[in-house]
């Protein structure tokens, strides 16, 4: 274990003993996101998983909670998460449009998070993988304002992201402005018609205009970012830029605690500093 992480764990362990109600007891609900095209809904849909149907071999989901607030959100790609279904989006089960979330205070930033696939779109690959994560096909991407990361970049990558003060389960309409007043069915019909004659790069341009460039489903919040230890490194594309991977990124209130990260979900892998 890296020396920096050892000191953090000691500090959190000491602080955890003073807490009367450990955060580990928090009751969270797992949520499934279905993209815009499959859900037939602008921005895609977030729905809580209520169980599993053994005959149909698929999750049983509850009512749509897209664009509602939850007082606590965490997104994780745990060790061995080869498929998207292995990744986790967990929220406080109480969701509503009027639940106060985030912290618009001095030093806070607004971020959007989503999972990125190593085999599609971003096409990233490990250059230095944490133990147990070599085969992971997904990682958490957090987009903030320009230069919000310690490296001065607008995107950060982590094994886990926590919105300690909650956020919005946002589904974004990213279609070109002239199409946003149309239903998804209308723009899909226009898209299919245009694709009949479009060729090459023009097809991608048309898709971006009429569907919007993914990702669409991106839980969003405002807070003070807390970057955990660097435990790995990825590269975008075959010759793209390399980026550090953090054990966690917590969006928290200034002066708040990061003890919840290690205390609630101790990792089984052995972090290695880079």
Backbone as numpy.savetxt, mean C-alpha at the origin, in Angstrom:
# Nx Ny Nz CAx CAy CAz Cx Cy Cz
21.01 -9.36 13.39 20.17 -8.16 13.39 21.04 -6.92 13.39
20.68 -5.93 12.55 21.46 -4.71 12.48 21.45 -4.00 13.82
22.57 -3.32 14.14 22.70 -2.67 15.45 21.62 -1.62 15.67
21.30 -0.85 14.59 20.28 0.18 14.74 18.93 -0.40 15.10
18.58 -1.53 14.47 17.29 -2.15 14.76 17.26 -2.72 16.16
18.40 -3.25 16.65 18.46 -3.78 18.01 18.11 -2.71 19.03
18.62 -1.50 18.83 18.35 -0.43 19.78 16.88 -0.02 19.73
16.29 -0.06 18.51 14.88 0.28 18.39 14.02 -0.74 19.12
14.34 -2.04 18.94 13.57 -3.10 19.58 13.67 -2.99 21.10
14.87 -2.68 21.64 15.04 -2.54 23.09 14.18 -1.40 23.61
14.18 -0.29 22.86 13.40 0.86 23.27 11.91 0.54 23.26
11.46 -0.16 22.21 10.05 -0.48 22.10 9.62 -1.49 23.14
10.49 -2.45 23.45 10.18 -3.45 24.46 10.01 -2.79 25.81
10.89 -1.84 26.10 10.82 -1.12 27.36 9.54 -0.32 27.46
9.17 0.33 26.35 7.96 1.15 26.34 6.70 0.29 26.39
6.76 -0.90 25.76 5.58 -1.76 25.69 5.15 -2.23 27.06
6.10 -2.40 27.98 5.78 -2.90 29.32 4.91 -1.91 30.09
4.95 -0.63 29.70 4.19 0.39 30.41 2.78 0.55 29.86
2.48 -0.09 28.73 1.18 0.09 28.12 0.16 -0.83 28.77
-1.01 -0.28 29.12 -2.05 -1.06 29.77 -2.82 -1.91 28.78
-2.94 -1.44 27.53 -3.66 -2.20 26.50 -2.76 -2.36 25.30
-2.02 -3.46 25.17 -1.09 -3.66 24.06 -1.78 -3.52 22.72
-1.09 -2.87 21.78 -1.66 -2.68 20.45 -1.83 -4.02 19.75
-1.15 -5.04 20.21 -1.28 -6.36 19.61 -2.70 -6.88 19.70
-3.52 -6.34 20.60 -4.89 -6.79 20.78 -5.85 -6.09 19.81
-5.35 -5.18 19.00 -6.21 -4.46 18.06 -6.90 -5.45 17.12
-8.20 -5.31 16.96 -8.98 -6.16 16.08 -9.04 -5.52 14.70
-8.43 -6.17 13.72 -8.40 -5.62 12.37 -9.15 -6.52 11.40
-9.63 -5.92 10.33 -10.35 -6.63 9.29 -9.51 -6.62 8.01
-9.38 -7.81 7.40 -8.65 -7.89 6.14 -9.54 -7.42 4.99
-8.96 -6.69 4.06 -9.71 -6.09 2.97 -9.16 -6.56 1.62
-10.05 -6.79 0.67 -9.65 -7.18 -0.68 -9.90 -6.03 -1.64
-8.91 -5.74 -2.47 -9.08 -4.71 -3.49 -9.25 -5.39 -4.84
-10.24 -4.94 -5.61 -10.46 -5.43 -6.97 -10.29 -4.25 -7.91
-9.48 -4.43 -8.95 -9.15 -3.29 -9.80 -10.35 -2.79 -10.60
-10.16 -1.68 -11.23 -11.24 -0.97 -11.92 -11.90 -1.82 -13.00
-11.08 -2.51 -13.81 -11.62 -3.28 -14.92 -12.43 -4.48 -14.44
-11.95 -5.16 -13.41 -12.65 -6.36 -12.92 -13.87 -6.01 -12.08
-13.80 -4.91 -11.35 -14.91 -4.53 -10.48 -16.02 -3.80 -11.23
-15.66 -3.19 -12.37 -16.63 -2.38 -13.10 -16.97 -1.10 -12.38
-16.06 -0.66 -11.51 -16.28 0.53 -10.68 -15.11 1.48 -10.85
-15.39 2.75 -11.04 -14.33 3.74 -11.22 -13.43 3.75 -9.99
-12.14 3.57 -10.20 -11.19 3.54 -9.10 -11.03 2.18 -8.45
-11.84 1.20 -8.88 -11.79 -0.13 -8.26 -12.58 -0.16 -6.96
-12.54 -1.30 -6.26 -13.33 -1.42 -5.03 -12.56 -2.07 -3.91
-12.77 -1.56 -2.70 -12.26 -2.16 -1.47 -13.44 -2.79 -0.74
-13.30 -4.09 -0.40 -14.36 -4.78 0.34 -13.76 -5.65 1.43
-14.35 -5.65 2.63 -13.83 -6.48 3.72 -14.05 -7.96 3.45
-13.07 -8.78 3.83 -13.21 -10.23 3.67 -13.89 -10.79 4.92
-15.04 -11.43 4.72 -15.84 -11.94 5.83 -15.67 -13.44 6.04
-15.06 -14.12 5.06 -14.87 -15.56 5.18 -14.34 -16.12 3.88
-14.43 -17.46 3.74 -13.93 -18.10 2.52 -14.90 -19.19 2.11
-15.25 -19.19 0.81 -16.15 -20.20 0.26 -15.33 -21.36 -0.26
-15.36 -22.52 0.43 -14.53 -23.66 0.01 -14.95 -24.27 -1.32
-16.22 -24.13 -1.67 -16.69 -24.71 -2.93 -16.26 -23.85 -4.12
-16.48 -22.55 -4.00 -16.08 -21.65 -5.08 -14.60 -21.28 -5.01
-13.98 -21.60 -3.85 -12.56 -21.32 -3.63 -12.23 -19.84 -3.81
-13.02 -19.01 -3.15 -12.76 -17.58 -3.21 -13.28 -16.92 -1.94
-12.77 -15.73 -1.63 -13.21 -15.04 -0.40 -14.67 -14.63 -0.46
-15.29 -14.59 0.70 -16.62 -14.02 0.84 -16.43 -12.57 1.30
-16.91 -11.63 0.52 -16.67 -10.22 0.84 -17.93 -9.51 1.28
-17.73 -8.44 2.05 -18.84 -7.64 2.55 -19.14 -6.46 1.65
-19.79 -5.46 2.21 -20.19 -4.28 1.44 -18.99 -3.44 1.03
-19.16 -2.72 -0.03 -18.11 -1.84 -0.57 -17.77 -0.74 0.44
-16.47 -0.59 0.72 -16.03 0.46 1.65 -15.06 1.45 0.98
-15.08 1.46 -0.35 -14.22 2.36 -1.11 -14.53 3.82 -0.77
-13.48 4.60 -0.60 -13.55 6.04 -0.30 -14.10 6.34 1.09
-14.11 5.34 1.98 -14.48 5.57 3.37 -13.21 5.65 4.21
-13.32 6.21 5.40 -12.19 6.36 6.30 -12.12 5.21 7.30
-10.91 4.84 7.67 -10.67 3.87 8.73 -9.63 4.48 9.67
-9.81 4.29 10.98 -8.92 4.93 11.95 -7.54 4.28 12.01
-7.36 3.16 11.32 -6.06 2.48 11.30 -5.97 1.63 10.03
-4.85 1.73 9.33 -4.65 0.97 8.09 -3.22 0.46 8.05
-3.05 -0.78 7.63 -1.70 -1.29 7.38 -1.71 -2.13 6.10
-0.64 -2.00 5.33 -0.47 -2.72 4.08 0.87 -3.45 4.17
0.85 -4.75 3.88 2.07 -5.54 4.09 2.25 -6.59 3.00
3.50 -6.79 2.64 3.89 -7.93 1.82 4.73 -8.83 2.71
4.11 -9.80 3.40 4.85 -10.64 4.34 5.79 -11.59 3.61
6.71 -12.16 4.33 7.67 -13.10 3.74 6.93 -14.21 3.01
7.34 -14.48 1.77 6.73 -15.54 0.98 5.50 -15.11 0.21
5.22 -13.80 0.16 4.04 -13.31 -0.56 4.32 -13.30 -2.06
4.17 -14.46 -2.67 4.45 -14.60 -4.10 3.31 -14.02 -4.93
2.06 -14.26 -4.50 0.88 -13.80 -5.21 0.23 -12.62 -4.48
-0.59 -11.87 -5.20 -1.26 -10.72 -4.60 -2.14 -11.13 -3.42
-2.76 -12.30 -3.51 -3.62 -12.76 -2.42 -2.84 -13.03 -1.14
-1.52 -13.15 -1.25 -0.69 -13.39 -0.06 -0.38 -12.10 0.68
-0.50 -10.97 -0.01 -0.26 -9.68 0.63 -1.46 -9.32 1.50
-1.28 -8.34 2.40 -2.34 -8.02 3.35 -2.64 -6.53 3.41
-3.93 -6.22 3.32 -4.43 -4.88 3.60 -5.38 -5.04 4.78
-5.01 -4.47 5.93 -5.77 -4.61 7.16 -6.26 -3.24 7.62
-7.52 -3.19 8.08 -8.07 -1.91 8.54 -8.86 -2.13 9.82
-9.07 -1.03 10.54 -10.00 -1.08 11.66 -11.39 -1.35 11.07
-12.14 -2.29 11.63 -13.43 -2.68 11.03 -14.47 -1.58 11.01
-14.33 -0.55 11.82 -15.27 0.57 11.81 -14.84 1.57 10.75
-15.62 1.66 9.68 -15.30 2.58 8.59 -16.49 3.50 8.33
-16.21 4.74 8.01 -17.27 5.72 7.74 -16.64 6.94 7.08
-17.47 7.75 6.45 -16.96 8.93 5.76 -16.58 10.04 6.72
-17.12 10.00 7.94 -16.88 11.10 8.88 -15.90 10.75 10.00
-15.21 9.62 9.91 -14.20 9.28 10.92 -12.98 10.17 10.69
-12.52 10.91 11.70 -11.34 11.76 11.52 -10.08 10.91 11.36
-9.30 11.20 10.34 -8.08 10.43 10.08 -6.94 11.37 9.71
-5.71 10.88 9.86 -4.54 11.65 9.48 -4.26 12.81 10.40
-3.16 13.51 10.10 -2.73 14.63 10.93 -2.13 15.72 10.05
-2.89 16.77 9.83 -2.38 17.90 9.05 -1.68 18.86 10.00
-0.46 18.53 10.35 0.32 19.35 11.27 1.65 19.70 10.64
2.42 20.51 11.32 3.73 20.91 10.80 4.60 19.67 10.58
5.17 19.56 9.42 6.03 18.43 9.10 5.29 17.27 8.46
3.96 17.38 8.34 3.20 16.28 7.77 3.18 16.35 6.25
2.96 15.20 5.62 2.85 15.12 4.17 1.68 14.18 3.84
1.17 14.31 2.63 0.11 13.41 2.16 0.73 12.32 1.30
0.37 11.06 1.59 0.94 9.94 0.85 -0.16 9.01 0.36
0.16 8.26 -0.68 -0.71 7.23 -1.24 0.11 5.94 -1.32
-0.49 4.82 -0.92 0.25 3.56 -0.90 -0.47 2.49 -1.72
0.30 1.60 -2.30 -0.26 0.47 -3.03 0.81 -0.61 -3.18
0.39 -1.77 -3.55 1.32 -2.87 -3.82 1.78 -2.78 -5.26
3.06 -3.03 -5.51 3.55 -3.08 -6.89 4.06 -4.49 -7.19
3.75 -4.94 -8.37 4.02 -6.31 -8.82 5.38 -6.36 -9.52
6.19 -7.34 -9.16 7.51 -7.46 -9.79 7.41 -7.91 -11.24
6.26 -8.50 -11.60 6.13 -9.03 -12.96 5.25 -8.20 -13.86
4.80 -7.02 -13.41 3.90 -6.23 -14.23 4.07 -4.75 -13.91
4.05 -3.93 -14.93 4.13 -2.49 -14.70 5.51 -2.05 -14.26
5.74 -1.99 -12.95 7.02 -1.50 -12.41 8.17 -2.44 -12.77
7.90 -3.74 -12.77 8.91 -4.75 -13.09 10.20 -4.55 -12.31
10.08 -4.61 -11.01 11.24 -4.47 -10.15 11.81 -5.85 -9.83
13.02 -5.86 -9.33 13.65 -7.11 -8.91 14.55 -6.82 -7.72
14.75 -7.81 -6.89 15.64 -7.67 -5.73 17.09 -7.60 -6.19
17.83 -6.68 -5.62 19.29 -6.72 -5.74 19.89 -7.15 -4.41
19.15 -6.85 -3.31 19.51 -7.32 -1.98 18.21 -7.60 -1.24
17.88 -8.87 -1.07 16.59 -9.25 -0.46 16.75 -9.63 1.00
15.81 -9.23 1.86 15.82 -9.68 3.25 15.61 -11.20 3.28
16.11 -11.83 4.30 15.95 -13.28 4.43 14.48 -13.65 4.43
14.11 -14.61 3.58 12.73 -15.06 3.49 11.90 -14.32 2.47
12.45 -13.27 1.87 11.70 -12.44 0.93 12.17 -12.58 -0.51
13.08 -13.50 -0.76 13.66 -13.63 -2.08 12.63 -13.88 -3.18
11.56 -14.61 -2.84 10.55 -14.97 -3.84 9.32 -14.06 -3.83
9.32 -13.04 -2.99 8.16 -12.14 -2.93 7.91 -11.46 -4.27
6.67 -11.52 -4.72 6.32 -10.90 -5.99 5.74 -9.51 -5.84
5.57 -9.07 -4.59 4.97 -7.76 -4.34 5.74 -7.02 -3.26
5.64 -5.71 -3.32 6.25 -4.87 -2.30 5.37 -3.62 -2.17
5.45 -2.94 -1.04 4.61 -1.77 -0.81 5.31 -0.51 -1.33
4.61 0.24 -2.15 5.12 1.50 -2.66 4.36 2.65 -2.00
5.09 3.64 -1.52 4.48 4.81 -0.88 4.91 6.05 -1.66
3.94 6.75 -2.22 4.22 7.97 -2.96 3.86 9.18 -2.13
4.81 10.09 -2.00 4.58 11.33 -1.28 4.99 12.50 -2.15
5.14 13.67 -1.57 5.61 14.83 -2.34 7.08 14.65 -2.73
7.53 15.47 -3.62 8.91 15.41 -4.07 9.88 15.52 -2.89
10.85 14.63 -2.86 11.93 14.64 -1.87 11.45 14.39 -0.43
10.40 13.58 -0.25 9.92 13.34 1.11 10.68 12.19 1.79
11.46 11.42 1.03 12.19 10.30 1.62 13.56 10.75 2.11
14.22 9.94 2.95 15.58 10.29 3.40 16.57 10.44 2.24
16.26 9.79 1.11 17.14 9.88 -0.07 16.74 11.04 -0.98
15.71 11.80 -0.59 15.28 12.94 -1.38 14.46 12.56 -2.59
13.68 11.47 -2.50 12.87 11.01 -3.62 11.38 11.11 -3.29
10.55 10.95 -4.31 9.11 11.05 -4.14 8.43 9.73 -3.88
9.15 8.62 -4.06 8.62 7.29 -3.79 9.51 6.56 -2.80
8.89 5.78 -1.94 9.64 4.93 -1.01 9.05 3.53 -1.07
9.85 2.54 -0.71 9.43 1.14 -0.80 9.68 0.44 0.53
8.72 -0.39 0.92 8.79 -1.02 2.23 8.13 -2.39 2.22
8.47 -3.19 3.24 7.79 -4.46 3.44 6.41 -4.23 4.05
6.28 -3.12 4.77 5.02 -2.83 5.44 4.86 -1.32 5.62
3.62 -0.86 5.48 3.30 0.54 5.72 2.11 0.61 6.67
2.21 1.48 7.66 1.14 1.64 8.64 0.69 3.09 8.69
-0.63 3.28 8.62 -1.24 4.59 8.85 -1.74 4.55 10.29
-0.90 5.00 11.20 -1.19 4.88 12.62 -2.42 5.69 13.04
-2.67 6.77 12.32 -3.84 7.61 12.60 -4.90 7.47 11.51
-4.84 6.36 10.80 -5.87 6.06 9.81 -5.72 6.77 8.49
-6.68 6.51 7.59 -6.64 7.12 6.27 -7.91 6.79 5.50
-7.90 7.15 4.24 -9.05 6.94 3.36 -8.75 5.81 2.37
-9.70 4.91 2.19 -9.54 3.80 1.24 -9.91 4.32 -0.15
-9.01 5.07 -0.71 -9.30 5.86 -1.91 -9.24 5.05 -3.21
-10.27 5.25 -4.02 -10.29 4.75 -5.38 -10.30 5.95 -6.32
-9.24 6.13 -7.09 -9.07 7.36 -7.88 -9.57 7.20 -9.32
-10.26 8.21 -9.78 -10.65 8.31 -11.19 -9.51 9.01 -11.92
-8.73 8.26 -12.68 -7.55 8.81 -13.33 -7.73 8.95 -14.84
-8.98 8.89 -15.28 -9.26 9.10 -16.69 -9.01 10.57 -17.05
-8.79 10.82 -18.32 -8.59 12.19 -18.79 -9.81 13.02 -18.43
-9.60 14.28 -18.06 -10.67 15.13 -17.52 -11.92 15.16 -18.40
-11.75 15.13 -19.69 -12.92 15.22 -20.58 -13.82 14.00 -20.52
-13.31 12.90 -19.90 -14.11 11.68 -19.81 -14.65 11.42 -18.40
-14.28 12.25 -17.45 -14.64 11.98 -16.05 -16.13 12.15 -15.75
-16.85 12.82 -16.62 -18.29 12.96 -16.40 -19.06 11.79 -17.01
-18.36 10.83 -17.59 -18.99 9.66 -18.20 -18.94 8.47 -17.24
-19.82 7.52 -17.47 -19.79 6.27 -16.70 -18.65 5.41 -17.21
-18.25 4.45 -16.42 -17.18 3.54 -16.83 -17.61 2.73 -18.05
-18.87 2.38 -18.13 -19.38 1.62 -19.28 -19.23 2.43 -20.57
-19.48 3.73 -20.48 -19.37 4.58 -21.66 -17.93 4.69 -22.15
-17.02 4.93 -21.21 -15.62 5.08 -21.63 -15.02 3.75 -22.08
-15.47 2.64 -21.50 -14.99 1.33 -21.96 -15.45 1.06 -23.39
-16.68 1.47 -23.72 -17.19 1.29 -25.07 -16.39 2.11 -26.07
-16.06 3.35 -25.70 -15.25 4.20 -26.56 -13.86 3.59 -26.74
-13.29 3.07 -25.64 -11.98 2.45 -25.68 -11.95 1.28 -26.65
-12.92 0.38 -26.54 -12.96 -0.79 -27.40 -13.04 -0.39 -28.87
-13.81 0.66 -29.15 -13.96 1.12 -30.53 -12.65 1.70 -31.06
-11.99 2.51 -30.25 -10.73 3.13 -30.68 -9.61 2.11 -30.86
-9.61 1.06 -30.04 -8.55 0.06 -30.13 -8.64 -0.78 -31.41
-9.76 -0.74 -32.07 -9.92 -1.51 -33.30 -8.99 -1.02 -34.40
-8.68 0.27 -34.38 -7.83 0.84 -35.43 -6.47 1.34 -34.91
-6.34 1.45 -33.58 -5.07 1.96 -33.02 -3.97 0.92 -33.12
-2.72 1.41 -33.21 -1.57 0.51 -33.31 -0.44 1.00 -32.42
0.40 0.04 -32.01 1.62 0.36 -31.28 1.38 1.16 -30.01
2.21 2.19 -29.82 2.17 3.01 -28.61 0.86 3.80 -28.49
0.19 3.98 -29.60 -1.06 4.72 -29.58 -2.09 3.99 -28.73
-2.03 2.66 -28.70 -2.98 1.87 -27.92 -2.83 2.14 -26.41
-1.57 2.22 -25.97 -1.32 2.51 -24.55 -1.80 3.91 -24.20
-1.59 4.86 -25.08 -2.01 6.24 -24.85 -3.53 6.32 -24.71
-4.22 5.59 -25.56 -5.69 5.59 -25.53 -6.19 4.96 -24.23
-5.56 3.87 -23.81 -5.95 3.22 -22.55 -5.78 4.18 -21.37
-4.65 4.89 -21.36 -4.40 5.82 -20.26 -5.44 6.94 -20.23
-5.87 7.39 -21.39 -6.85 8.47 -21.46 -8.22 8.01 -20.98
-8.61 6.78 -21.36 -9.97 6.32 -21.10 -10.12 5.47 -19.85
-9.02 4.93 -19.35 -9.08 4.16 -18.11 -8.31 4.84 -16.98
-7.29 5.59 -17.38 -6.41 6.18 -16.38 -5.28 5.21 -16.08
-4.11 5.75 -15.88 -2.95 4.89 -15.63 -3.02 4.31 -14.23
-2.93 2.98 -14.09 -2.95 2.38 -12.75 -1.68 2.72 -11.98
-1.72 2.61 -10.63 -2.81 2.05 -9.81 -3.92 3.07 -9.54
-5.14 2.55 -9.32 -6.29 3.40 -8.99 -6.64 3.33 -7.51
-6.52 2.15 -6.93 -6.84 1.96 -5.52 -5.62 2.22 -4.65
-5.64 3.34 -3.90 -4.46 3.73 -3.13 -4.88 4.36 -1.80
-4.89 3.59 -0.72 -5.18 4.18 0.59 -4.33 5.42 0.82
-4.97 6.49 1.29 -4.33 7.80 1.36 -4.44 8.39 2.75
-3.39 9.06 3.19 -3.45 9.72 4.49 -2.47 10.89 4.54
-2.55 11.65 5.62 -1.63 12.75 5.88 -1.03 12.55 7.27
0.27 12.67 7.36 0.93 12.48 8.64 2.42 12.72 8.54
3.13 12.41 9.60 4.59 12.56 9.64 5.21 11.20 9.35
5.99 11.05 8.28 6.55 9.74 7.94 7.69 9.33 8.86
7.65 8.09 9.31 8.71 7.50 10.12 9.28 6.33 9.31
10.53 6.44 8.89 11.16 5.40 8.07 11.94 4.43 8.95
11.63 3.14 8.84 12.32 2.13 9.61 13.68 1.80 9.02
14.32 0.76 9.53 15.64 0.36 9.03 15.58 -0.09 7.57
16.64 0.15 6.84 16.76 -0.37 5.47 17.13 -1.84 5.57
16.31 -2.70 4.93 16.55 -4.15 5.02 16.78 -4.80 3.67
16.70 -4.02 2.60 16.89 -4.59 1.27 17.04 -3.52 0.22
17.09 -3.96 -1.03 17.26 -3.04 -2.16 16.62 -3.64 -3.40
15.93 -2.80 -4.19 15.34 -3.25 -5.44 15.82 -2.39 -6.59
15.65 -2.93 -7.79 16.00 -2.19 -9.00 14.80 -2.19 -9.92
14.48 -1.03 -10.49 13.38 -0.92 -11.43 13.86 -1.27 -12.84
13.23 -2.24 -13.46 13.64 -2.66 -14.79 14.98 -3.38 -14.74
15.53 -3.66 -15.91 16.80 -4.38 -15.97 17.99 -3.48 -15.65
17.89 -2.21 -16.02 19.01 -1.30 -15.80 18.55 -0.01 -15.12
17.41 -0.09 -14.44 16.85 1.10 -13.81 17.52 1.47 -12.51
16.99 2.50 -11.88 17.55 3.00 -10.64 17.31 2.03 -9.49
18.26 1.99 -8.57 18.13 1.14 -7.39 17.54 1.96 -6.24
16.70 1.29 -5.43 16.04 1.97 -4.33 16.15 1.14 -3.05
16.34 1.79 -1.92 16.35 1.04 -0.65 14.95 0.56 -0.31
14.87 -0.55 0.42 13.60 -1.07 0.91 13.62 -1.01 2.43
12.63 -0.35 3.00 12.55 -0.20 4.45 11.76 -1.34 5.07
12.12 -1.66 6.30 11.34 -2.68 7.03 9.90 -2.19 7.17
9.73 -0.92 7.45 8.40 -0.34 7.58 8.47 1.16 7.36
7.32 1.72 6.99 7.12 3.17 6.95 5.84 3.43 7.71
5.93 4.27 8.73 4.76 4.59 9.55 4.39 6.05 9.34
3.12 6.28 9.04 2.61 7.65 8.98 2.00 7.93 10.35
2.63 8.81 11.10 2.23 8.98 12.49 2.12 10.45 12.86
1.61 10.68 14.06 1.52 12.02 14.58 2.88 12.39 15.19
3.30 13.63 15.03 4.58 14.06 15.59 4.57 13.83 17.09
5.61 13.15 17.58 5.69 12.85 19.00 4.98 11.55 19.36
4.40 10.87 18.35 3.71 9.62 18.61 4.67 8.47 18.77
4.14 7.25 18.84 4.96 6.07 19.09 5.11 5.24 17.83
6.27 4.63 17.66 6.43 3.66 16.59 6.48 2.26 17.18
6.24 2.16 18.47 6.27 0.87 19.15 5.29 -0.13 18.57
4.21 0.37 17.98 3.19 -0.52 17.44 3.73 -1.42 16.33
4.75 -0.98 15.61 5.24 -1.75 14.47 5.83 -3.08 14.91
6.81 -3.04 15.80 7.46 -4.27 16.22 6.59 -5.03 17.19
5.88 -4.31 18.05 5.08 -4.96 19.08 3.91 -5.74 18.48
3.22 -5.13 17.48 2.05 -5.78 16.92 2.42 -6.92 15.98
3.44 -6.72 15.20 3.78 -7.69 14.17 5.27 -7.97 14.13
5.80 -8.73 15.07 7.23 -9.06 15.03 7.53 -9.87 13.78
8.60 -9.51 13.11 8.97 -10.20 11.89 9.80 -11.45 12.20
9.64 -12.45 11.34 10.39 -13.68 11.52 11.74 -13.66 10.80
11.87 -12.73 9.84 13.13 -12.68 9.14 14.18 -11.93 9.95
15.42 -12.03 9.51 16.53 -11.37 10.20 16.98 -10.20 9.36
16.61 -8.97 9.74 17.00 -7.80 8.94 18.52 -7.67 8.85
18.97 -7.24 7.71 20.40 -7.02 7.51 20.61 -5.61 6.99
21.38 -4.83 7.70 21.64 -3.47 7.28 22.47 -3.44 6.00
22.28 -2.40 5.22 23.02 -2.27 3.95 23.98 -1.10 4.08
